[in-house]
Amino acid sequence: MSVSDPSRMVISNEDETAGFNLRYSLIGLVFHAMDAGYDSVSHLDKAFLRAYTLVARAFSPLMRSRLWRPIQERFDLYSETGESIVNSWIRTGRREEQVSRALVRKQAYDEIVNDFIAYLAQKPEVRDLVQQQSVGLAEEIIEDIRENSSELDSLLEQRVYRLVRRRRIDDQTTPNG
Amino acid sequence: MDFAAPVSRKNRPAGFISRLEAFIADIIVLTTGGVFATWLFELIFRFFSLNIIFGNLRSTQYSPFIFSLVILVYFIYFWSLLGYTPGKYLLGLKVVRRDGSKLSLGRAFIRLIGYWVSAIPLFFGFIWIIFDHRRQGWHDKLADTQVIYTQGDRTRE
């Protein structure tokens, strides 16, 4: 399945109820409204730019006069204020988008991990492997304890014999030998 | 200086530290078992309403008896039937007679009594394992037993 073509990813189900259809239609409406909104804003922006250019050209002698200067200054002030407000919105939007993305990513990651663990837990081969690994590790630890204890036995005896200045007479023959 | 090649520890007498660790592990198992046995005794006592005959017994009255019984059964059973207690098994040790054979019930009982013989003079009977050339404690000498390693070194085997 091609991921680049979202229309191919749509799964239709004939058994869908009216409630489901209503929900999907509302979701679709939101997406269509968003697209329509983007288009409208784009058209409005272009139209406003054209209108502004035309008006600016027509009124250029007036706008260069001394009478216009106070109005221009006030306009610049409002413009700066508006720009700073918009900038603060951008900053907030950028921050919130990152937070939202992180939240969504974490949610998705947790779900995938849980699903994966559940999938692995159902596999008898994986269960056996984990069990074998655990038993192997426990055996390894016990063997380490045994070896270290055995070495400590000899070390303690060496130290004690050195302390009491006695020579050790070993008779550590095996019981049946 | 001794330049003799190192020998595997399998079937050789076990030292003081290994045996002490095994004993500590056994105490943990015994305490758990004793607590469980006391609880079980109380349960049975109440189930059969034995307080009518014996009166209301406090756990401090009967728990020393139960603990003693658990210790007796635990050591004698494991030494005579398997040759090792759970603690000794964990440390890879085994109790055998000097000729390598298993302990009888009577010998296991003598060895257990020997524990107190070793413990009463400030545990010197246990500490004797360090000085004895066969690594025997007083209880081992009393019952003619020996504690040996059951496994060799991984690097040599």
Chai-1 contact restraints between the chains, C-beta under 6 A:
chainA,res_idxA,chainB,res_idxB,connection_type,confidence,min_distance_angstrom,max_distance_angstrom,comment,restraint_id
A,R146,B,L91,contact,1.0,0.0,6.0,A-B,restraint_1
A,R146,B,G92,contact,1.0,0.0,6.0,A-B,restraint_2
A,S149,B,I17,contact,1.0,0.0,6.0,A-B,restraint_3
A,S149,B,S18,contact,1.0,0.0,6.0,A-B,restraint_4
A,S149,B,E21,contact,1.0,0.0,6.0,A-B,restraint_5
A,S150,B,R9,contact,1.0,0.0,6.0,A-B,restraint_6
A,L152,B,I17,contact,1.0,0.0,6.0,A-B,restraint_7
A,D153,B,G15,contact,1.0,0.0,6.0,A-B,restraint_8
A,D153,B,I17,contact,1.0,0.0,6.0,A-B,restraint_9
A,D153,B,S18,contact,1.0,0.0,6.0,A-B,restraint_10
A,L156,B,F16,contact,1.0,0.0,6.0,A-B,restraint_11
A,L156,B,I17,contact,1.0,0.0,6.0,A-B,restraint_12
A,E157,B,I130,contact,1.0,0.0,6.0,A-B,restraint_13
A,V160,B,I130,contact,1.0,0.0,6.0,A-B,restraint_14
A,I169,B,H133,contact,1.0,0.0,6.0,A-B,restraint_15
A,D171,B,H133,contact,1.0,0.0,6.0,A-B,restraint_16
A,D171,B,R134,contact,1.0,0.0,6.0,A-B,restraint_17
A,Q172,B,R12,contact,1.0,0.0,6.0,A-B,restraint_18
A,Q172,B,P13,contact,1.0,0.0,6.0,A-B,restraint_19
A,T174,B,N11,contact,1.0,0.0,6.0,A-B,restraint_20
A,P175,B,V96,contact,1.0,0.0,6.0,A-B,restraint_21
A,P175,B,R98,contact,1.0,0.0,6.0,A-B,restraint_22
A,P175,B,G100,contact,1.0,0.0,6.0,A-B,restraint_23
A,P175,B,Q146,contact,1.0,0.0,6.0,A-B,restraint_24
A,N176,B,D99,contact,1.0,0.0,6.0,A-B,restraint_25
A,N176,B,G100,contact,1.0,0.0,6.0,A-B,restraint_26
